[in-house]
Amino acid sequence: MLGLPHRVVEIGHPDEARPGSELIPCLPVGDDQVLGVQRAKVDSRGGQAAFDALERAAELALSGEVDAITTAPLNKAALHAAGHKVPGHTELLASFCGVEDVAMMLYLPPSDVIRGAAGLGVVHVTLHTALREVSDMLTTDRIRKTIRLADGVMHKLLSNHGKPRVGVCAFNPHAGEQGLFGHEEQQVIAPAVEAARADGIDVVGPAAADTLMPAAAQGEFDVVVAMYHDQGHIALKLLDMHHAVNTTLGLPIIRTSVAHGTAFDLAWQGKAETSGMVSAIQVAAGLAAQSSGLPLTPFAAS
């Protein structure tokens, strides 16, 4: 349709893959019903195909047949239409892998914008939920676990560059102004930060996100813990949307993805920005190499 020279080749196992600049190995999953889906339209068959592909990828990673997986965007409406009432990739992968304590991290490699030695990560305490429900979901234990996940992955990304510096966002404007604008900082977030510090983590907070994020971009922090989806997403994507990489923390496998949605309005037109997928694959390969004891190639925004 786009007139590109690439050719898709069906394979039966990842070991059969022989990728090239014009060759795309494809491992078939699911049934042929998806072939009848109209392009760039929400359809239950497309949602089921996406579910089946993700489940198969997780199985391959859990069995060690692949070292990491990188996922494309998932249309949540199509997923729900297929009967899978989950918010998205992160929750599905947690279910497939049998784990509960997971978190999403958006990650930007080092660049002229991101001054840290290993780039900048933003990890979210809550994710795909209504904003009015976030306060009730914030607990000291949940925030402490998220801080631990953030510290753990940045240890890998920093490699030999030292101990990760973790900054924790406040929930309310001005970090609550000593309780004038809310009590989450004093009653929930600060105790989590203190507990994480007792665990040996180099962490500060809670601090107002509008001052914490600029400082992190300048290299004062390696990773920021955000309380909710948009608090972290908007700030990081304003720095560099197209190179942001989504990484799921807490899984027994390595999973990365792009940091944008399906963009049906751009699909099959040859207009889509591809650098996010390139970055996601590069980060997955780097994490897989590090997990295998191989030298970690420094990430760089291409």
Secondary structure as UniProt FT lines:
FT   STRAND          7..10
FT   HELIX           14..16
FT   TURN            21..22
FT   STRAND          23..26
FT   HELIX           32..36
FT   TURN            39..40
FT   HELIX           44..62
FT   TURN            63..64
FT   STRAND          69..71
FT   HELIX           76..81
FT   TURN            82..83
FT   HELIX           89..97
FT   STRAND          103..108
FT   TURN            117..118
FT   STRAND          120..124
FT   HELIX           131..133
FT   HELIX           134..137
FT   HELIX           140..158
FT   TURN            159..160
FT   STRAND          165..169
FT   HELIX           173..176
FT   TURN            177..181
FT   HELIX           185..189
FT   HELIX           190..198
FT   TURN            199..200
FT   STRAND          202..207
FT   HELIX           209..217
FT   TURN            218..219
FT   STRAND          223..226
FT   HELIX           229..240
FT   TURN            242..243
FT   STRAND          245..249
FT   STRAND          255..258
FT   TURN            264..270
FT   HELIX           275..291
FT   TURN            292..293
//
